Amino acid sequence: MPAALHPYLNFDGDAREAFEFYGQALGAIPQFVTFGEVQAVPEGHPAADRIMHGSLEVTDLIRLYVSDVIEGMTPEGFVRGNNVTLSLMGDDEGLLRSAFERLSEGGSITMPLEKQMWGDVYGSFTDRFGIVWQVNISEPAAD
């Protein structure tokens, strides 16, 4: 997938409910992975059933992504009204690395671009205007 910009919504425990509602409204079926399923929290942890990542792919051009915020995930925790992140995603590594470097200038890097447990290179930052961004670089699709 070439680089694309998608909104990433954060919730305080009701990501599943919100995306099921959005899916019904937009005619798409949401997909979810919980923090417990990927062992991002210990078994029995209160956040184990919260959504780590969810997607709602309505069309090639309309895609929404979602996560529940858990303790330690953001410095300020969940803040209603500040719960939309802009996500640059795709396999164009040069473009996405450049975007990360340029957009984060004068801002605050939360997580540097690094290989993650799901196999992609990922990083996040808040730009100098207070907008939260995340960049996910996937491996190019094999032909």
N, CA, C and O of each residue as an XYZ file, in Angstrom:
572
protein
N       0.852     -1.173      0.000
C       0.000      0.000      0.000
C       0.896      1.234      0.000
O       1.778      1.354      0.850
N       0.685      2.136     -0.926
C       1.444      3.388     -0.875
C       1.087      4.143      0.407
O       0.114      3.801      1.079
N       1.859      5.150      0.741
C       1.603      5.914      1.961
C       0.214      6.525      1.926
O      -0.221      7.053      0.903
N      -0.478      6.446      3.059
C      -1.826      6.999      3.174
C      -1.984      7.610      4.564
O      -1.298      7.209      5.505
N      -2.877      8.568      4.689
C      -3.166      9.231      5.956
C      -4.545      8.793      6.425
O      -5.527      8.920      5.693
N      -4.619      8.271      7.666
C      -5.874      7.789      8.223
C      -6.046      8.320      9.638
O      -5.067      8.444     10.374
N      -7.284      8.638     10.029
C      -7.508      9.010     11.427
C      -7.440      7.786     12.317
O      -7.909      6.709     11.949
N      -6.851      7.957     13.493
C      -6.730      6.901     14.491
C      -7.397      7.447     15.747
O      -6.944      8.439     16.319
N      -8.472      6.796     16.171
C      -9.270      7.272     17.286
C      -8.914      6.517     18.559
O      -8.689      5.307     18.529
N      -8.864      7.228     19.664
C      -8.571      6.614     20.963
C      -9.780      6.746     21.874
O     -10.473      7.763     21.869
N     -10.020      5.703     22.654
C     -11.158      5.660     23.568
C     -10.697      5.182     24.937
O      -9.583      4.685     25.095
N     -11.566      5.340     25.912
C     -11.276      4.956     27.285
C     -12.077      3.715     27.666
O     -12.868      3.735     28.609
N     -11.858      2.626     26.911
C     -12.533      1.375     27.219
C     -13.753      1.078     26.378
O     -14.322     -0.009     26.483
N     -14.170      2.014     25.545
C     -15.358      1.761     24.723
C     -15.065      1.782     23.222
O     -15.937      2.103     22.415
N     -13.822      1.434     22.857
C     -13.442      1.389     21.444
C     -14.272      0.357     20.678
O     -14.719      0.628     19.564
N     -14.478     -0.817     21.264
C     -15.263     -1.862     20.588
C     -16.687     -1.368     20.320
O     -17.196     -1.495     19.206
N     -17.315     -0.812     21.333
C     -18.688     -0.310     21.185
C     -18.756      0.774     20.112
O     -19.658      0.767     19.274
N     -17.804      1.702     20.139
C     -17.804      2.797     19.159
C     -17.634      2.265     17.745
O     -18.350      2.682     16.834
N     -16.680      1.336     17.550
C     -16.437      0.847     16.190
C     -17.536     -0.081     15.697
O     -17.785     -0.142     14.493
N     -18.196     -0.798     16.585
C     -19.355     -1.581     16.155
C     -20.459     -0.645     15.689
O     -21.134     -0.925     14.698
N     -20.650      0.472     16.400
C     -21.627      1.485     15.984
C     -21.224      2.098     14.636
O     -22.048      2.187     13.725
N     -19.961      2.519     14.509
C     -19.501      3.112     13.255
C     -19.622      2.112     12.103
O     -20.002      2.482     10.992
N     -19.302      0.860     12.371
C     -19.407     -0.173     11.344
C     -20.831     -0.340     10.848
O     -21.057     -0.452      9.643
N     -21.799     -0.360     11.765
C     -23.200     -0.456     11.361
C     -23.597      0.764     10.542
O     -24.275      0.644      9.521
N     -23.173      1.930     10.992
C     -23.539      3.170     10.301
C     -22.912      3.267      8.916
O     -23.524      3.815      7.999
N     -21.697      2.741      8.754
C     -20.976      2.885      7.496
C     -20.983      1.616      6.640
O     -20.426      1.605      5.543
N     -21.608      0.556      7.134
C     -21.724     -0.670      6.348
C     -20.448     -1.478      6.253
O     -20.151     -2.039      5.198
N     -19.684     -1.549      7.334
C     -18.432     -2.315      7.336
C     -18.324     -3.098      8.642
O     -18.969     -2.758      9.635
N     -17.513     -4.138      8.633
C     -17.332     -4.979      9.815
C     -15.985     -4.653     10.456
O     -14.943     -4.801      9.818
N     -16.001     -4.209     11.712
C     -14.729     -3.886     12.372
C     -13.942     -5.143     12.735
O     -14.516     -6.203     12.988
N     -12.624     -5.002     12.755
C     -11.704     -6.062     13.165
C     -10.958     -5.555     14.393
O     -10.573     -4.387     14.449
N     -10.750     -6.437     15.384
C     -10.117     -6.022     16.627
C      -9.036     -6.998     17.077
O      -9.107     -8.195     16.799
N      -8.030     -6.465     17.780
C      -7.032     -7.247     18.503
C      -6.940     -6.608     19.881
O      -6.791     -5.391     19.993
N      -7.028     -7.426     20.938
C      -6.951     -6.888     22.297
C      -5.518     -6.902     22.814
O      -4.653     -7.597     22.281
N      -5.287     -6.118     23.866
C      -3.971     -6.104     24.507
C      -3.625     -7.493     25.030
O      -2.465     -7.903     24.982
N      -4.620     -8.217     25.526
C      -4.384     -9.565     26.028
C      -4.016    -10.551     24.940
O      -3.170    -11.419     25.153
N      -4.644    -10.432     23.763
C      -4.376    -11.365     22.668
C      -2.928    -11.317     22.196
O      -2.382    -12.334     21.768
N      -2.305    -10.151     22.271
C      -0.907    -10.026     21.833
C       0.058     -9.992     23.021
O       1.243     -9.691     22.870
N      -0.469    -10.303     24.187
C       0.318    -10.372     25.421
C       1.059     -9.072     25.721
O       2.183     -9.084     26.223
N       0.406     -7.943     25.401
C       0.981     -6.635     25.712
C       0.793     -6.296     27.186
O       1.464     -5.410     27.716
N      -0.115     -7.000     27.842
C      -0.307     -6.897     29.288
C      -0.367     -8.323     29.840
O      -0.706     -9.249     29.103
N      -0.047     -8.514     31.109
C      -0.075     -9.864     31.675
C      -1.497    -10.439     31.707
O      -2.477     -9.696     31.750
N      -1.590    -11.751     31.687
C      -2.886    -12.429     31.775
C      -3.599    -11.982     33.049
O      -2.986    -11.894     34.113
N      -4.887    -11.702     32.934
C      -5.677    -11.253     34.076
C      -5.621     -9.760     34.325
O      -6.336     -9.257     35.192
N      -4.792     -9.040     33.590
C      -4.680     -7.582     33.740
C      -6.021     -6.944     33.386
O      -6.697     -7.413     32.469
N      -6.423     -5.883     34.094
C      -7.713     -5.242     33.794
C      -7.842     -4.739     32.347
O      -8.954     -4.611     31.837
N      -6.715     -4.457     31.688
C      -6.760     -3.939     30.316
C      -6.696     -5.043     29.266
O      -6.676     -4.742     28.072
N      -6.663     -6.307     29.671
C      -6.497     -7.410     28.711
C      -7.576     -7.442     27.638
O      -7.295     -7.820     26.501
N      -8.800     -7.056     27.971
C      -9.899     -7.072     26.998
C     -10.064     -5.758     26.246
O     -10.921     -5.647     25.370
N      -9.262     -4.780     26.579
C      -9.330     -3.507     25.851
C      -8.705     -3.677     24.470
O      -7.870     -4.555     24.252
N      -9.124     -2.822     23.547
C      -8.671     -2.910     22.158
C      -7.295     -2.262     22.010
O      -7.118     -1.082     22.311
N      -6.318     -3.057     21.541
C      -4.989     -2.520     21.239
C      -5.004     -1.884     19.854
O      -4.444     -0.808     19.645
N      -5.651     -2.562     18.916
C      -5.764     -2.039     17.554
C      -7.036     -2.592     16.924
O      -7.333     -3.784     17.015
N      -7.762     -1.711     16.295
C      -8.937     -2.116     15.539
C      -8.981     -1.355     14.233
O      -8.437     -0.257     14.120
N      -9.628     -1.943     13.255
C      -9.739     -1.274     11.963
C     -11.156     -1.387     11.438
O     -11.871     -2.354     11.702
N     -11.535     -0.376     10.694
C     -12.821     -0.345     10.009
C     -12.530      0.138      8.598
O     -12.341      1.332      8.361
N     -12.497     -0.804      7.666
C     -12.145     -0.485      6.289
C     -13.423     -0.453      5.462
O     -13.912     -1.484      4.999
N     -13.950      0.750      5.288
C     -15.209      0.949      4.578
C     -14.979      0.854      3.072
O     -15.703      0.146      2.372
N     -13.979      1.563      2.578
C     -13.557      1.504      1.173
C     -12.037      1.641      1.173
O     -11.423      1.774      2.232
N     -11.432      1.609     -0.008
C      -9.988      1.831     -0.083
C      -9.602      3.210      0.447
O      -8.493      3.396      0.949
N     -10.508      4.169      0.335
C     -10.196      5.537      0.751
C     -10.769      5.916      2.113
O     -10.367      6.929      2.686
N     -11.692      5.127      2.638
C     -12.280      5.418      3.945
C     -11.891      4.307      4.907
O     -12.465      3.218      4.885
N     -10.914      4.597      5.746
C     -10.445      3.642      6.747
C     -10.263      4.374      8.068
O      -9.660      5.446      8.124
N     -10.784      3.789      9.108
C     -10.616      4.323     10.456
C      -9.897      3.273     11.291
O     -10.057      2.073     11.065
N      -9.105      3.730     12.256
C      -8.404      2.834     13.155
C      -8.687      3.264     14.584
O      -9.023      4.422     14.832
N      -8.551      2.330     15.530
C      -8.973      2.602     16.894
C      -8.093      1.883     17.908
O      -7.494      0.849     17.613
N      -8.027      2.452     19.106
C      -7.360      1.821     20.239
C      -7.992      2.354     21.514
O      -8.444      3.497     21.575
N      -8.013      1.494     22.538
C      -8.323      1.974     23.881
C      -7.016      2.439     24.499
O      -5.977      1.810     24.297
N      -7.056      3.518     25.240
C      -5.881      4.017     25.943
C      -5.774      3.265     27.264
O      -6.752      3.144     28.001
N      -4.578      2.762     27.557
C      -4.346      2.126     28.849
C      -3.267      2.905     29.590
O      -2.549      3.710     28.996
N      -3.159      2.658     30.887
C      -2.196      3.371     31.721
C      -0.790      3.264     31.143
O      -0.331      2.180     30.786
N      -0.120      4.400     31.058
C       1.248      4.449     30.563
C       1.360      4.604     29.055
O       2.461      4.785     28.534
N       0.245      4.537     28.349
C       0.286      4.607     26.889
C       0.529      6.030     26.400
O       1.222      6.235     25.403
N      -0.029      6.999     27.087
C       0.195      8.399     26.751
C       0.541      9.137     28.037
O       0.076      8.754     29.110
N       1.345     10.185     27.947
C       1.749     10.892     29.171
C       0.558     11.453     29.952
O       0.566     11.467     31.183
N      -0.454     11.909     29.234
C      -1.592     12.540     29.911
C      -2.778     11.606     30.091
O      -3.801     12.015     30.639
N      -2.663     10.352     29.639
C      -3.797      9.431     29.715
C      -4.864      9.803     28.699
O      -4.608     10.579     27.778
N      -6.035      9.261     28.863
C      -7.126      9.549     27.927
C      -7.694     10.932     28.206
O      -8.020     11.256     29.348
N      -7.812     11.745     27.165
C      -8.413     13.069     27.279
C      -9.422     13.212     26.149
O      -9.045     13.298     24.980
N     -10.727     13.238     26.504
C     -11.766     13.415     25.486
C     -11.534     14.756     24.788
O     -11.312     15.780     25.433
N     -11.590     14.722     23.459
C     -11.333     15.920     22.671
C      -9.924     15.926     22.089
O      -9.661     16.578     21.079
N      -9.022     15.194     22.738
C      -7.657     15.046     22.234
C      -7.410     13.611     21.825
O      -6.279     13.129     21.888
N      -8.457     12.928     21.407
C      -8.351     11.489     21.176
C      -8.349     11.101     19.705
O      -8.755      9.995     19.349
N      -7.894     12.005     18.854
C      -7.737     11.691     17.437
C      -6.264     11.869     17.084
O      -5.667     12.910     17.358
N      -5.699     10.847     16.479
C      -4.308     10.855     16.053
C      -4.278     10.720     14.542
O      -5.101     10.004     13.973
N      -3.353     11.388     13.887
C      -3.183     11.217     12.452
C      -2.140     10.138     12.217
O      -1.040     10.201     12.766
N      -2.482      9.150     11.404
C      -1.612      8.002     11.170
C      -1.166      7.953      9.724
O      -1.987      7.865      8.810
N       0.144      8.010      9.524
C       0.710      7.807      8.201
C       1.121      6.346      8.122
O       1.920      5.880      8.934
N       0.582      5.622      7.151
C       0.823      4.188      7.038
C       1.133      3.823      5.606
O       0.648      4.467      4.676
N       1.933      2.801      5.423
C       2.213      2.303      4.092
C       3.568      1.647      4.023
O       4.214      1.409      5.044
N       4.001      1.352      2.787
C       5.285      0.672      2.615
C       6.339      1.538      1.922
O       7.408      1.042      1.567
N       6.047      2.823      1.729
C       7.016      3.733      1.123
C       7.945      4.247      2.230
O       7.738      5.327      2.784
N       8.969      3.451      2.535
C       9.832      3.740      3.678
C      10.494      5.111      3.592
O      10.531      5.835      4.587
N      11.012      5.478      2.436
C      11.676      6.776      2.292
C      10.743      7.930      2.602
O      11.094      8.830      3.366
N       9.557      7.909      2.014
C       8.580      8.974      2.241
C       8.169      9.028      3.703
O       8.107     10.107      4.292
N       7.887      7.863      4.298
C       7.381      7.834      5.665
C       8.464      8.205      6.680
O       8.163      8.880      7.664
N       9.698      7.789      6.473
C      10.785      8.200      7.374
C      11.016      9.713      7.278
O      11.219     10.384      8.291
N      10.983     10.232      6.069
C      11.156     11.662      5.878
C      10.022     12.444      6.551
O      10.264     13.461      7.201
N       8.795     11.964      6.392
C       7.649     12.620      7.025
C       7.818     12.628      8.541
O       7.569     13.644      9.189
N       8.243     11.488      9.114
C       8.454     11.406     10.559
C       9.477     12.453     11.003
O       9.237     13.210     11.944
N      10.613     12.485     10.316
C      11.684     13.412     10.692
C      11.252     14.865     10.559
O      11.500     15.669     11.458
N      10.612     15.206      9.455
C      10.242     16.596      9.204
C       9.087     17.058     10.080
O       9.127     18.157     10.634
N       8.056     16.224     10.209
C       6.890     16.622     10.997
C       7.199     16.699     12.489
O       6.555     17.460     13.212
N       8.176     15.920     12.961
C       8.488     15.924     14.394
C       9.451     17.052     14.789
O       9.690     17.262     15.978
N      10.010     17.786     13.802
C      10.915     18.894     14.107
C      10.216     19.916     14.989
O       9.133     20.400     14.659
N      10.845     20.239     16.116
C      10.276     21.212     17.037
C       9.204     20.622     17.934
O       8.643     21.320     18.779
N       8.918     19.344     17.756
C       7.911     18.676     18.574
C       8.560     17.760     19.592
O       9.702     17.968     20.001
N       7.815     16.745     19.993
C       8.281     15.815     21.013
C       8.053     14.380     20.549
O       6.914     13.954     20.360
N       9.143     13.638     20.366
C       9.032     12.246     19.928
C       8.661     11.383     21.135
O       9.367     11.358     22.143
N       7.543     10.682     21.006
C       7.061      9.792     22.055
C       7.722      8.432     21.926
O       8.136      7.836     22.921
N       7.821      7.939     20.688
C       8.449      6.651     20.408
C       9.207      6.785     19.091
O       8.595      7.061     18.059
N      10.523      6.595     19.105
C      11.274      6.687     17.854
C      10.869      5.575     16.888
O      10.327      4.550     17.302
N      11.134      5.783     15.608
C      10.850      4.743     14.618
C      11.708      3.516     14.917
O      12.936      3.569     14.850
N      11.042      2.414     15.246
C      11.737      1.165     15.569
C      10.882     -0.012     15.142
O       9.659      0.094     15.051
N      11.537     -1.136     14.879
C      10.857     -2.394     14.557
C      10.008     -2.798     15.757
O      10.473     -2.744     16.895
N       8.744     -3.208     15.500
C       7.824     -3.554     16.569
C       7.483     -5.037     16.567
O       7.847     -5.759     15.639
N       6.785     -5.496     17.603
C       6.460     -6.918     17.747
C       5.576     -7.427     16.620
O       5.563     -8.627     16.348
N       4.833     -6.537     15.955
C       3.981     -6.975     14.842
C       4.738     -6.985     13.515
O       4.168     -7.315     12.476
N       6.022     -6.624     13.552
C       6.859     -6.747     12.369
C       7.104     -5.471     11.594
O       8.026     -5.420     10.780
N       6.313     -4.445     11.820
C       6.480     -3.177     11.108
C       7.393     -2.245     11.893
O       7.681     -2.484     13.065
N       7.844     -1.185     11.237
C       8.582     -0.107     11.894
C       7.549      0.949     12.272
O       6.747      1.364     11.435
N       7.567      1.381     13.530
C       6.533      2.274     14.049
C       7.176      3.321     14.946
O       8.163      3.049     15.631
N       6.607      4.517     14.935
C       7.013      5.572     15.844
C       5.892      6.579     16.002
O       4.970      6.627     15.187
N       5.971      7.386     17.054
C       4.935      8.398     17.268
C       5.551      9.663     17.854
O       6.625      9.631     18.455
N       4.855     10.762     17.670
C       5.331     12.048     18.163
C       4.173     13.031     18.219
O       3.122     12.821     17.614
N       4.393     14.110     18.960
C       3.477     15.244     18.970
C       4.210     16.373     18.270
O       5.329     16.725     18.646
N       3.572     16.944     17.242
C       4.257     18.002     16.499
C       4.250     19.309     17.289
O       3.647     19.395     18.358
N       4.914     20.304     16.761
C       5.056     21.571     17.487
C       3.746     22.327     17.662
O       3.689     23.312     18.398
N       2.684     21.865     16.983
C       1.369     22.485     17.115
C       0.442     21.683     18.025
O      -0.726     22.034     18.194
N       0.964     20.604     18.612
C       0.173     19.798     19.535
C      -0.599     18.654     18.897
O      -1.392     18.001     19.575
N      -0.387     18.393     17.603
C      -1.069     17.297     16.914
C      -0.255     16.015     17.101
O       0.960     16.002     16.902
N      -0.945     14.937     17.487
C      -0.287     13.648     17.692
C      -0.295     12.873     16.374
O      -1.325     12.758     15.710
N       0.860     12.354     16.017
C       1.050     11.584     14.787
C       1.631     10.221     15.130
O       2.341     10.068     16.123
N       1.324      9.241     14.304
C       2.017      7.960     14.347
C       2.347      7.566     12.923
O       1.590      7.840     11.992
N       3.491      6.918     12.771
C       3.953      6.466     11.461
C       4.198      4.972     11.544
O       4.911      4.499     12.429
N       3.602      4.225     10.612
C       3.775      2.762     10.553
C       4.269      2.408      9.166
O       3.587      2.645      8.169
N       5.480      1.830      9.112
C       6.074      1.435      7.839
C       6.015     -0.088      7.732
O       6.660     -0.797      8.503
N       5.245     -0.577      6.780
C       5.126     -2.029      6.574
C       6.093     -2.465      5.490
O       6.591     -1.654      4.708
N       6.346     -3.761      5.461
C       7.182     -4.324      4.411
C       6.435     -4.197      3.075
O       5.219     -4.386      3.037
N       7.136     -3.882      1.990
C       6.467     -3.839      0.687
C       5.825     -5.178      0.363
O       6.379     -6.232      0.676
N       4.662     -5.135     -0.259
C       3.966     -6.370     -0.640
C       4.771     -7.109     -1.693
O       5.319     -6.496     -2.610
N       4.841     -8.423     -1.562
C       5.541     -9.251     -2.566
C       4.688     -9.346     -3.810
O       3.466     -9.464     -3.721
N       5.322     -9.295     -4.971
C       4.577     -9.382     -6.225
C       4.252    -10.812     -6.584
O       3.626    -11.063     -7.614
